Amino acid sequence: MKSKSVNVVLLIVCFFVWMSHDCMASSDKSPSGIIKWYQYDEGMARGQKEKKNVFLNFYANWCGYCKKMDNGTFKNPSVIAYLNENFISVKVNTEKERRIAAKYYVNGLPTSWFVSKDGEKISNLPGYVPADMLMNILKYIHTDSYKKMNFKKFLDSM
């Protein structure tokens, strides 16, 4: 009887180990609840390959408003879902990747940039952005409304 319960416990443990390994093996999938962030080169290549706009977030570890975005805006379930579904998200540490920050004229933090599917710069977004405002901007960019109207008109049409 004792060996039967040990076998059942081992079977259950093996099942959970197998399941967790299987979930980790598909590294392309982001666990729900977090944004799938890429390194710059991989994210830019993936944006062109998948025909998705790229959302760049420039930050530094010492930046208080960067942390506020990380702990607030980027934890918002709507923002997470929308970014993961419609954009390739890239995080760039300006302290470690100065060349990339210079390419996008990053002078203050946090700064976000939107890059089109074909690698063209669309627009930048300086400073802290709360989740509700970022959602509106993400929709404005994703729907290509920025090509047809200004942001105020877009907001009025929602």
Contacts in CASP RR format, 6 or more apart in sequence:
PFRMAT RR
TARGET T0000
AUTHOR 0000-0000-0000
METHOD contacts of the structure
MODEL  1
MKSKSVNVVLLIVCFFVWMSHDCMASSDKSPSGIIKWYQYDEGMARGQKE
KKNVFLNFYANWCGYCKKMDNGTFKNPSVIAYLNENFISVKVNTEKERRI
AAKYYVNGLPTSWFVSKDGEKISNLPGYVPADMLMNILKYIHTDSYKKMN
FKKFLDSM
23 29 0 8 1.000
23 31 0 8 1.000
30 36 0 8 1.000
30 84 0 8 1.000
32 80 0 8 1.000
33 75 0 8 1.000
33 77 0 8 1.000
33 80 0 8 1.000
34 80 0 8 1.000
35 74 0 8 1.000
35 79 0 8 1.000
35 80 0 8 1.000
35 83 0 8 1.000
35 84 0 8 1.000
35 89 0 8 1.000
36 84 0 8 1.000
36 89 0 8 1.000
37 57 0 8 1.000
37 89 0 8 1.000
37 90 0 8 1.000
37 91 0 8 1.000
38 46 0 8 1.000
38 88 0 8 1.000
38 89 0 8 1.000
38 90 0 8 1.000
38 91 0 8 1.000
39 90 0 8 1.000
40 56 0 8 1.000
40 90 0 8 1.000
40 92 0 8 1.000
40 97 0 8 1.000
40 100 0 8 1.000
43 54 0 8 1.000
43 88 0 8 1.000
43 90 0 8 1.000
44 54 0 8 1.000
44 88 0 8 1.000
44 90 0 8 1.000
44 115 0 8 1.000
44 119 0 8 1.000
46 52 0 8 1.000
46 88 0 8 1.000
47 53 0 8 1.000
47 54 0 8 1.000
47 88 0 8 1.000
47 117 0 8 1.000
47 119 0 8 1.000
48 117 0 8 1.000
48 118 0 8 1.000
48 119 0 8 1.000
50 88 0 8 1.000
51 117 0 8 1.000
52 86 0 8 1.000
52 87 0 8 1.000
52 88 0 8 1.000
52 117 0 8 1.000
53 86 0 8 1.000
53 87 0 8 1.000
53 88 0 8 1.000
53 114 0 8 1.000
53 115 0 8 1.000
53 116 0 8 1.000
53 117 0 8 1.000
53 122 0 8 1.000
53 141 0 8 1.000
53 142 0 8 1.000
54 87 0 8 1.000
54 88 0 8 1.000
54 89 0 8 1.000
54 90 0 8 1.000
54 114 0 8 1.000
54 115 0 8 1.000
54 116 0 8 1.000
54 119 0 8 1.000
55 83 0 8 1.000
55 87 0 8 1.000
55 88 0 8 1.000
55 89 0 8 1.000
55 90 0 8 1.000
55 112 0 8 1.000
55 113 0 8 1.000
55 114 0 8 1.000
55 138 0 8 1.000
56 90 0 8 1.000
56 92 0 8 1.000
56 104 0 8 1.000
56 112 0 8 1.000
56 113 0 8 1.000
56 114 0 8 1.000
56 115 0 8 1.000
57 69 0 8 1.000
57 74 0 8 1.000
57 89 0 8 1.000
57 90 0 8 1.000
57 91 0 8 1.000
57 92 0 8 1.000
57 110 0 8 1.000
57 111 0 8 1.000
57 112 0 8 1.000
58 92 0 8 1.000
58 94 0 8 1.000
58 101 0 8 1.000
58 104 0 8 1.000
58 106 0 8 1.000
58 109 0 8 1.000
58 110 0 8 1.000
58 111 0 8 1.000
58 112 0 8 1.000
58 113 0 8 1.000
59 66 0 8 1.000
59 69 0 8 1.000
59 70 0 8 1.000
59 91 0 8 1.000
59 92 0 8 1.000
59 93 0 8 1.000
59 94 0 8 1.000
59 109 0 8 1.000
59 110 0 8 1.000
60 66 0 8 1.000
60 93 0 8 1.000
60 94 0 8 1.000
60 95 0 8 1.000
60 109 0 8 1.000
61 93 0 8 1.000
61 95 0 8 1.000
63 109 0 8 1.000
63 110 0 8 1.000
65 109 0 8 1.000
65 110 0 8 1.000
65 127 0 8 1.000
65 128 0 8 1.000
66 109 0 8 1.000
66 110 0 8 1.000
68 128 0 8 1.000
69 110 0 8 1.000
69 128 0 8 1.000
69 129 0 8 1.000
72 131 0 8 1.000
73 79 0 8 1.000
73 128 0 8 1.000
73 129 0 8 1.000
73 130 0 8 1.000
73 131 0 8 1.000
73 134 0 8 1.000
74 80 0 8 1.000
76 131 0 8 1.000
76 135 0 8 1.000
78 131 0 8 1.000
78 135 0 8 1.000
79 131 0 8 1.000
79 134 0 8 1.000
79 135 0 8 1.000
79 138 0 8 1.000
82 135 0 8 1.000
82 138 0 8 1.000
82 139 0 8 1.000
82 142 0 8 1.000
83 89 0 8 1.000
83 138 0 8 1.000
86 138 0 8 1.000
86 142 0 8 1.000
87 138 0 8 1.000
87 142 0 8 1.000
92 100 0 8 1.000
92 101 0 8 1.000
94 101 0 8 1.000
94 106 0 8 1.000
94 109 0 8 1.000
104 111 0 8 1.000
104 113 0 8 1.000
104 121 0 8 1.000
104 124 0 8 1.000
105 124 0 8 1.000
108 126 0 8 1.000
108 127 0 8 1.000
109 127 0 8 1.000
110 127 0 8 1.000
110 128 0 8 1.000
111 124 0 8 1.000
111 125 0 8 1.000
111 126 0 8 1.000
111 127 0 8 1.000
112 124 0 8 1.000
112 125 0 8 1.000
112 126 0 8 1.000
112 127 0 8 1.000
112 129 0 8 1.000
113 121 0 8 1.000
113 122 0 8 1.000
113 123 0 8 1.000
113 124 0 8 1.000
113 125 0 8 1.000
114 121 0 8 1.000
114 122 0 8 1.000
114 123 0 8 1.000
114 124 0 8 1.000
114 125 0 8 1.000
114 141 0 8 1.000
115 121 0 8 1.000
115 122 0 8 1.000
116 122 0 8 1.000
122 141 0 8 1.000
122 146 0 8 1.000
123 141 0 8 1.000
123 146 0 8 1.000
125 137 0 8 1.000
129 137 0 8 1.000
136 154 0 8 1.000
136 155 0 8 1.000
136 158 0 8 1.000
137 151 0 8 1.000
139 145 0 8 1.000
139 158 0 8 1.000
140 146 0 8 1.000
140 151 0 8 1.000
140 154 0 8 1.000
145 154 0 8 1.000
146 154 0 8 1.000
149 157 0 8 1.000
END
